[in-house]
Amino acid sequence: MADKLASVLNRALNKSAQPGLAKSALSAWIGKTIRLTDGSFWAAWSGGESSSGKCVTVDKALQLSAVWSCVRLLAETVATLPLGFYERTDDGRRSASSHPLYSLLHAQPNADMTAVEFWEVVMASLLLQGNAYVEIERIGARIVALVPLLPDRMKVKVGEDGALQYRYLDPLTDATRAIAEGGMMHIRAFGTNGIVGLSPVSYARETLGATMAAEEASGKIFANGMRPSGVLSMEQILNKNQREEVRTSLAEQFAGSMNTGKMMVLEAGMKFQQVTMNPEDAQMLQTRAFNIEEICRWFRVWPGLIGHNAAGQTMWGSGVEQMMIGFLTFSLRPWLTRIEQAVRRSLLAPGERSRYFAEFAIEGLLRADSAARASFYSTLAQNGVMTRNEIRRKENLPPQSGGDQLTVQSNLLPIDQLGNAGGDGAAKSALRQWLGIPDQEEPECSGKAQP
């Protein structure tokens, strides 16, 4: 394909008498009109170029450690949160484990991917390109598989009837196929038209390009053994050949980090004066640190979560709990809500939308902290919100006898009942019932009654 494109361009460019022939020949070959300002076509071939001269693509952006860390953090966190599928009931909700969507969303969306792998791909598409496309495969009316598609190979437009039309360039067959709106779950990131989301990598092109340029400059300095180029002075004037021979000879022997420490022998009055520049003087370290913070702003991630902290800050301090709450509220929650609502819109029939719903269990974030998890469960159990067996199920423990009743703290009595035997007896009875011990009559005190 590349050879054919080059051949068409060469034939067209050779005919300089007709300036518009190059463009028309190329457009005739691929079947579409191309203008010099058509950024989408050129970006598909070479990516978007930034002011720093760096071409920014998704693959090159992922080579930056800050981008890789932010995308992995958000994608893996969302993918490992339990996604439940529930049915609304008169007294609340219950798990709809018998519904076909339960297994697809919770365990295995298709034959080749687990749920974690599937949601990682969905989140990576949203974070890098602003859109996630999932093809819905059905047998009759039953949904049997959810298959993620590559966002950069999808074209979306609004049809004459107002429905969205999806055209996908399949990488396996290299053929374009149309997918109806009913066969697609389209999850959009932040956008302005309600049809497609905006690509963070495209809009962060200047930030990412500047970061790439700083990384390249830093790498070149280290490649030269932290020694930038210097000035070689001589007491005589060299001709062109002599000058090139001296430059080539010195470059082969002393350039590069592998030649650091070699002794340079100068003759005939030659003097070498090194240019005094280091990363500190060039503000290289400050520039690289600032670029990390800039990238974190685009992904709305606190820099400490990817291992970067400003001067004077600790990695994990006393405010880590509030930082995690902020991460959940401002970073994760918008993505979770987008996915939950996309499931409702695209995977549920209109008659099921008021009955079934999907919801992420954010309590899964507490599983890494046993102390916080124990305190959370204790508070729910002591205030009659959850039973002991509900807590045990969340911890993958078998139920126990008598653990299906809601309990509250027995010492929370009205002030006018303090000291009454009834309150103490009720507490003992409740404790016996919870432990599975039958109530027994209190033994009578032996001895004579006091007058």
C-alpha positions as CSV (number, residue, x, y, z in Angstrom):
1,M,0.0,0.0,0.0
2,A,2.8,2.4,0.9
3,D,4.6,1.6,-2.5
4,K,1.4,2.3,-4.4
5,L,0.9,5.6,-2.6
6,A,4.5,6.7,-3.3
7,S,4.1,5.8,-6.9
8,V,1.0,7.9,-7.3
9,L,2.6,10.8,-5.6
10,N,5.7,10.7,-7.7
11,R,3.8,10.5,-11.0
12,A,1.6,13.4,-9.9
13,L,4.4,15.6,-8.6
14,N,6.5,15.1,-11.8
15,K,3.8,16.9,-13.8
16,S,4.5,20.4,-12.5
17,A,2.6,22.0,-15.4
18,Q,-0.6,21.0,-13.6
19,P,-0.3,22.1,-9.9
20,G,-3.5,20.5,-8.8
21,L,-2.8,17.1,-10.3
22,A,-1.0,15.7,-7.3
23,K,-3.9,16.3,-5.0
24,S,-6.5,15.1,-7.4
25,A,-4.5,11.9,-8.3
26,L,-4.2,11.0,-4.6
27,S,-7.8,11.7,-3.9
28,A,-8.9,9.6,-6.8
29,W,-6.9,6.7,-5.6
30,I,-8.3,6.6,-2.1
31,G,-11.8,7.8,-3.1
32,K,-12.0,11.0,-0.9
33,T,-11.4,14.7,-1.3
34,I,-8.2,15.8,0.5
35,R,-7.2,19.4,1.3
36,L,-3.9,20.6,2.6
37,T,-5.6,21.7,5.8
38,D,-7.3,18.3,6.3
39,G,-5.6,17.5,9.7
40,S,-7.4,14.2,10.3
41,F,-5.9,12.6,7.2
42,W,-2.3,13.7,7.9
43,A,-2.6,12.9,11.6
44,A,-3.7,9.3,10.7
45,W,-0.4,8.9,8.8
46,S,2.1,10.8,11.0
47,G,0.3,12.0,14.1
48,G,0.0,15.6,15.2
49,E,3.1,17.8,15.3
50,S,3.7,20.1,18.2
51,S,5.5,23.5,18.4
52,S,8.6,21.7,19.8
53,G,8.8,19.8,16.5
54,K,7.9,16.4,18.0
55,C,5.2,14.3,16.4
56,V,2.7,13.3,19.1
57,T,0.9,10.0,18.7
58,V,-0.7,7.6,21.2
59,D,2.2,5.2,21.1
60,K,4.8,7.9,21.6
61,A,2.8,9.5,24.4
62,L,2.7,6.1,26.2
63,Q,6.5,6.1,26.1
64,L,6.5,9.0,28.7
65,S,6.5,7.5,32.2
66,A,4.0,10.0,33.5
67,V,1.4,9.2,30.8
68,W,2.0,5.5,31.2
69,S,1.6,5.7,35.0
70,C,-1.6,7.9,34.8
71,V,-3.3,5.7,32.3
72,R,-2.3,2.5,34.1
73,L,-3.5,3.9,37.5
74,L,-6.9,4.9,36.3
75,A,-7.4,1.9,34.0
76,E,-6.4,-0.8,36.4
77,T,-8.2,0.8,39.3
78,V,-11.5,1.0,37.4
79,A,-11.0,-2.5,36.0
80,T,-10.4,-4.1,39.4
81,L,-13.5,-2.5,41.0
82,P,-16.3,-5.0,41.3
83,L,-19.1,-4.2,38.8
84,G,-22.4,-5.5,40.1
85,F,-25.6,-6.0,38.1
86,Y,-28.8,-5.5,40.2
87,E,-32.5,-5.7,40.1
88,R,-34.7,-3.1,41.8
89,T,-37.1,-4.5,44.4
90,D,-39.8,-3.0,46.6
91,D,-37.5,-3.1,49.6
92,G,-34.3,-2.1,47.8
93,R,-32.3,-4.2,45.4
94,R,-30.9,-7.7,44.9
95,S,-28.2,-9.1,42.7
96,A,-29.5,-10.1,39.2
97,S,-27.1,-13.1,38.9
98,S,-29.6,-14.9,36.6
99,H,-29.6,-12.2,34.0
100,P,-27.4,-12.8,30.9
101,L,-25.6,-9.5,31.4
102,Y,-24.4,-10.3,34.9
103,S,-21.8,-12.8,33.7
104,L,-20.7,-10.6,30.8
105,L,-20.1,-7.5,32.9
106,H,-18.8,-9.2,36.0
107,A,-16.7,-12.2,34.8
108,Q,-16.1,-12.6,31.0
109,P,-17.4,-10.2,28.3
110,N,-16.1,-12.4,25.4
111,A,-14.3,-15.6,24.8
112,D,-10.8,-14.0,24.7
113,M,-10.9,-11.6,27.6
114,T,-11.5,-11.5,31.3
115,A,-13.6,-8.7,32.8
116,V,-10.4,-6.9,34.1
117,E,-8.7,-7.1,30.7
118,F,-11.9,-5.8,29.0
119,W,-12.4,-2.8,31.2
120,E,-8.7,-2.0,31.0
121,V,-9.0,-1.7,27.2
122,V,-12.1,0.4,27.5
123,M,-10.5,2.8,30.0
124,A,-7.3,3.1,28.0
125,S,-9.3,4.0,24.9
126,L,-11.2,6.7,26.9
127,L,-8.1,8.1,28.5
128,L,-6.0,8.3,25.3
129,Q,-8.5,8.8,22.5
130,G,-11.6,10.1,24.2
131,N,-13.9,7.3,23.0
132,A,-14.4,3.6,23.7
133,Y,-16.3,1.5,21.2
134,V,-17.7,-1.9,22.2
135,E,-19.5,-4.1,19.6
136,I,-22.5,-5.9,20.9
137,E,-22.9,-9.5,19.5
138,R,-26.4,-11.1,19.8
139,I,-28.0,-14.4,19.2
140,G,-31.6,-13.3,18.6
141,A,-32.4,-10.8,21.3
142,R,-29.9,-12.2,23.8
143,I,-26.5,-10.4,24.2
144,V,-23.8,-13.1,24.1
145,A,-20.5,-11.1,23.8
146,L,-19.0,-7.6,24.1
147,V,-16.0,-6.9,21.9
148,P,-13.9,-3.8,22.2
149,L,-12.9,-2.1,18.9
150,L,-9.9,0.2,18.1
151,P,-11.0,3.9,18.4
152,D,-8.6,5.1,15.7
153,R,-10.3,2.9,13.1
154,M,-13.8,4.1,13.8
155,K,-15.7,6.9,12.0
156,V,-18.9,8.3,13.5
157,K,-21.5,10.5,11.8
158,V,-25.1,11.4,12.2
159,G,-27.5,9.9,9.5
160,E,-30.4,11.6,7.9
161,D,-32.8,9.9,10.3
162,G,-30.8,11.3,13.3
163,A,-29.3,7.9,14.2
164,L,-25.5,7.5,14.7
165,Q,-23.7,5.6,12.0
166,Y,-20.5,3.7,12.8
167,R,-18.0,2.6,10.1
168,Y,-15.1,0.5,11.3
169,L,-12.0,-0.4,9.3
170,D,-11.4,-3.9,10.5
171,P,-7.7,-4.6,11.0
172,L,-8.1,-8.3,10.3
173,T,-9.8,-8.0,6.9
174,D,-8.7,-4.5,6.0
175,A,-12.2,-3.8,4.9
176,T,-14.7,-1.2,6.2
177,R,-18.0,-2.5,7.6
178,A,-21.0,-0.6,9.0
179,I,-22.3,-1.1,12.5
180,A,-25.8,0.0,13.5
181,E,-26.3,2.1,16.5
182,G,-28.1,-0.7,18.2
183,G,-25.0,-2.9,17.8
184,M,-22.6,-0.5,19.5
185,M,-21.9,0.6,23.1
186,H,-20.2,3.9,22.7
187,I,-18.7,5.4,25.8
188,R,-17.7,9.0,25.4
189,A,-15.2,11.0,27.4
190,F,-15.5,14.8,27.9
191,G,-16.8,16.3,24.7
192,T,-18.5,19.3,23.2
193,N,-21.0,17.9,20.7
194,G,-22.5,14.8,22.3
195,I,-21.5,12.7,19.4
196,V,-17.8,11.9,20.1
197,G,-15.5,12.6,22.9
198,L,-12.3,14.8,22.7
199,S,-9.0,13.0,22.5
200,P,-6.8,14.0,25.5
201,V,-3.6,13.1,23.5
202,S,-4.6,15.4,20.7
203,Y,-5.4,18.4,22.9
204,A,-2.3,17.8,25.1
205,R,-0.1,17.8,22.1
206,E,1.9,20.8,23.1
207,T,2.5,19.5,26.7
208,L,3.5,16.1,25.5
209,G,5.7,17.4,22.7
210,A,7.6,19.7,25.1
211,T,8.0,16.7,27.4
212,M,9.4,14.6,24.6
213,A,11.8,17.3,23.6
214,A,13.1,17.7,27.2
215,E,13.5,13.9,27.5
216,E,15.5,13.8,24.3
217,A,17.7,16.7,25.3
218,S,18.4,15.0,28.7
219,G,19.2,11.7,26.9
220,K,21.7,13.3,24.6
221,I,23.5,14.9,27.5
222,F,23.8,11.5,29.3
223,A,24.8,9.9,26.0
224,N,27.8,12.3,25.9
225,G,28.9,11.3,29.4
226,M,27.3,14.4,31.0
227,R,29.9,16.4,29.0
228,P,28.5,18.8,26.4
229,S,30.5,19.7,23.3
230,G,33.5,22.0,23.7
231,V,35.7,24.3,21.7
232,L,39.0,23.2,20.2
233,S,41.5,26.0,19.5
234,M,44.7,25.9,17.5
235,E,47.6,28.3,16.7
236,Q,47.4,27.7,13.0
237,I,44.7,27.8,10.3
238,L,43.6,24.5,9.0
239,N,42.2,23.8,5.6
240,K,38.8,22.0,5.1
241,N,40.2,18.5,4.9
242,Q,42.4,19.0,8.0
243,R,39.6,20.5,10.0
244,E,37.2,17.6,9.1
245,E,39.9,15.0,9.9
246,V,40.5,16.5,13.4
247,R,36.8,16.7,14.1
248,T,36.2,13.1,13.0
249,S,39.2,11.7,14.9
250,L,38.2,13.3,18.2
251,A,34.6,12.4,17.8
252,E,35.3,8.7,17.3
253,Q,37.7,8.5,20.3
254,F,36.1,10.7,22.9
255,A,32.4,11.2,22.1
256,G,29.7,9.2,23.9
257,S,29.3,7.9,27.4
258,M,31.4,4.8,26.7
259,N,34.4,7.0,26.1
260,T,34.1,9.0,29.3
261,G,37.4,9.2,31.2
262,K,39.7,8.6,28.2
263,M,42.8,10.8,28.1
264,M,42.9,13.3,25.3
265,V,46.4,14.0,23.8
266,L,46.7,17.5,22.1
267,E,49.6,18.6,20.0
268,A,50.8,21.6,18.0
269,G,49.4,24.1,20.4
270,M,45.9,22.6,20.4
271,K,43.7,23.6,23.4
272,F,40.3,22.2,24.4
273,Q,37.9,24.3,26.3
274,Q,34.8,22.6,27.6
275,V,31.5,24.4,27.5
276,T,30.4,24.6,31.2
277,M,26.7,23.5,31.2
278,N,25.0,20.9,33.3
279,P,21.3,19.9,33.7
280,E,21.0,22.1,36.8
281,D,22.2,25.3,34.9
282,A,19.9,24.5,32.0
283,Q,17.0,24.0,34.5
284,M,16.6,20.5,33.0
285,L,15.6,18.9,36.2
286,Q,13.0,21.6,37.0
287,T,11.6,21.4,33.5
288,R,11.2,17.6,33.6
289,A,9.5,17.8,37.0
290,F,7.1,20.5,35.8
291,N,6.2,18.4,32.7
292,I,5.2,15.5,35.0
293,E,2.8,17.8,36.9
294,E,1.4,19.2,33.6
295,I,0.6,15.6,32.4
296,C,-1.1,14.8,35.7
297,R,-3.3,17.9,35.1
298,W,-4.5,16.5,31.8
299,F,-5.5,13.1,33.4
300,R,-6.7,14.7,36.7
301,V,-4.4,12.5,38.8
302,W,-2.6,13.7,42.0
303,P,1.2,13.4,41.2
304,G,1.9,11.6,44.4
305,L,-0.1,8.6,43.1
306,I,2.4,8.1,40.3
307,G,5.4,8.6,42.5
308,H,6.1,12.3,42.0
309,N,6.1,14.9,44.7
310,A,7.1,18.5,44.8
311,A,10.0,19.7,47.0
312,G,9.1,19.5,50.7
313,Q,6.3,17.0,50.2
314,T,6.3,13.4,51.5
315,M,5.1,10.5,49.5
316,W,2.5,9.4,52.0
317,G,1.6,11.7,54.9
318,S,-1.2,12.1,57.4
319,G,-3.6,13.4,54.7
320,V,-3.4,10.3,52.6
321,E,-7.0,9.4,53.5
322,Q,-8.3,12.7,52.2
323,M,-6.1,12.3,49.1
324,M,-7.7,8.9,48.4
325,I,-11.2,10.4,48.9
326,G,-10.3,13.2,46.4
327,F,-9.0,10.6,43.9
328,L,-12.2,8.7,44.2
329,T,-14.4,11.7,44.0
330,F,-12.8,13.8,41.3
331,S,-10.8,11.2,39.2
332,L,-12.6,7.9,39.4
333,R,-16.3,8.8,40.0
334,P,-16.8,10.6,36.6
335,W,-15.5,7.6,34.7
336,L,-17.5,5.1,36.7
337,T,-20.7,7.0,36.1
338,R,-20.1,7.2,32.4
339,I,-19.7,3.5,32.2
340,E,-22.8,2.7,34.3
341,Q,-25.0,5.0,32.2
342,A,-23.6,3.6,29.0
343,V,-24.5,0.1,30.1
344,R,-28.0,1.3,30.8
345,R,-28.4,3.1,27.5
346,S,-26.8,0.5,25.2
347,L,-27.2,-3.0,26.8
348,L,-30.6,-2.8,28.4
349,A,-33.9,-2.9,26.5
350,P,-36.2,0.1,27.1
351,G,-38.5,-2.1,29.2
352,E,-35.6,-3.3,31.4
353,R,-34.1,0.1,32.2
354,S,-36.4,0.8,35.2
355,R,-35.8,-2.6,36.6
356,Y,-32.1,-3.4,36.2
357,F,-28.9,-1.4,36.6
358,A,-25.2,-1.8,36.8
359,E,-23.1,-0.2,39.6
360,F,-19.5,-0.3,40.6
361,A,-18.8,-1.2,44.3
362,I,-16.3,1.5,45.4
363,E,-16.0,-0.3,48.7
364,G,-13.5,-2.5,46.8
365,L,-11.0,0.3,47.3
366,L,-10.9,-0.5,51.0
367,R,-9.7,-4.0,50.5
368,A,-6.1,-2.9,50.6
369,D,-6.5,-1.5,54.1
370,S,-7.6,-4.1,56.6
371,A,-8.0,-1.7,59.5
372,A,-10.3,0.7,57.6
373,R,-12.3,-2.3,56.2
374,A,-12.8,-3.7,59.7
375,S,-13.9,-0.3,61.1
376,F,-16.3,0.1,58.1
377,Y,-17.9,-3.3,58.7
378,S,-18.1,-2.7,62.4
379,T,-19.9,0.5,62.1
380,L,-22.5,-1.0,59.6
381,A,-23.1,-4.0,61.8
382,Q,-23.4,-2.0,65.1
383,N,-26.0,0.4,63.6
384,G,-28.2,-2.2,62.0
385,V,-27.2,-1.5,58.3
386,M,-25.7,-4.9,57.5
387,T,-26.0,-8.3,59.0
388,R,-23.0,-10.4,60.0
389,N,-23.6,-12.8,57.1
390,E,-23.7,-10.0,54.6
391,I,-20.3,-8.9,55.8
392,R,-19.0,-12.4,55.7
393,R,-20.1,-12.8,52.1
394,K,-18.1,-9.7,51.1
395,E,-15.1,-11.3,52.7
396,N,-15.8,-14.6,50.9
397,L,-16.5,-16.4,54.2
398,P,-19.3,-18.9,54.7
399,P,-22.5,-17.8,56.6
400,Q,-22.9,-18.6,60.2
401,S,-26.0,-19.6,62.1
402,G,-27.9,-16.6,63.6
403,G,-26.0,-14.1,61.4
404,D,-28.9,-12.9,59.3
405,Q,-30.4,-10.6,61.8
406,L,-29.8,-6.9,62.0
407,T,-28.3,-5.8,65.4
408,V,-27.7,-2.6,67.1
409,Q,-25.7,-1.6,70.2
410,S,-27.7,-2.5,73.3
411,N,-26.3,0.3,75.5
412,L,-28.0,3.0,73.4
413,L,-31.1,3.2,75.7
414,P,-33.2,6.2,76.6
415,I,-31.9,8.1,79.6
416,D,-35.0,7.4,81.7
417,Q,-34.4,3.6,81.4
418,L,-30.9,3.5,82.6
419,G,-30.5,1.0,85.4
420,N,-33.7,-0.9,84.6
421,A,-33.3,-4.6,84.7
422,G,-35.4,-4.9,81.5
423,G,-32.8,-3.2,79.5
424,D,-30.0,-5.4,80.8
425,G,-32.1,-8.5,80.3
426,A,-32.9,-7.5,76.7
427,A,-29.2,-7.1,75.9
428,K,-28.4,-10.5,77.4
429,S,-31.2,-12.1,75.4
430,A,-30.1,-10.6,72.2
431,L,-26.5,-11.7,72.8
432,R,-27.6,-15.2,73.5
433,Q,-29.8,-15.3,70.4
434,W,-26.9,-14.0,68.2
435,L,-24.5,-16.7,69.7
436,G,-27.1,-19.4,69.2
437,I,-27.5,-20.1,73.0
438,P,-31.1,-20.7,74.1
439,D,-32.4,-18.3,76.8
440,Q,-32.3,-19.7,80.3
441,E,-34.0,-18.6,83.4
442,E,-31.9,-16.7,85.8
443,P,-31.1,-19.0,88.8
444,E,-32.7,-18.0,92.1
445,C,-30.4,-16.7,94.7
446,S,-29.9,-19.1,97.6
447,G,-30.1,-17.9,101.2
448,K,-32.7,-16.0,103.2
449,A,-34.2,-12.9,101.9
450,Q,-33.2,-9.8,103.7
451,P,-36.0,-8.2,105.7
